[in-house]
Amino acid sequence: MSDLIELTEAAAMQIKKMIEENGEEGAYFRFSINGGGCSGLSYGMSLDQERTEKDTFFEQHGIGVVIDEETAPIVAGTVIDFKQSLMGGGFTIDNPNALVSCGCGSSFRTAKVAGSPEEC
């Protein structure tokens, strides 16, 4: 099976830095979807020490990536990058499945999943 999402090298380096800074050696990068946000769905990114049989697992740039089975079809083909600017840095998410995105860039909706929109 090919990887569901793509972590750029910059994103992987930032995740490695976060793992080291938080003393989370051996942790996985969990990418998830939650209900809410202006457009109905929002992204979740966390470090996780465990994975289940319902998780898809793969490695990129030395990072173990975990995505649950409900999230997988919604994020298939997504590219996660990390951009640095004078104002600081942050992750960017380019999800080809997102039809509508909020101005904040962290809330979206797909053709098949609307989620549960909240007021901004």
Secondary structure, 3 states (H helix, E strand, C coil): CCCCCEECHHHHHHHHHHHHHCCCCCCEEEEEEEECCCCCEEEEEEEECCCCCCEEEEEECCEEEEEECCCHHHHCCCEEEEEEECCEEEEEEECCCEEEECCCCCEEEECCCCCCCCCC
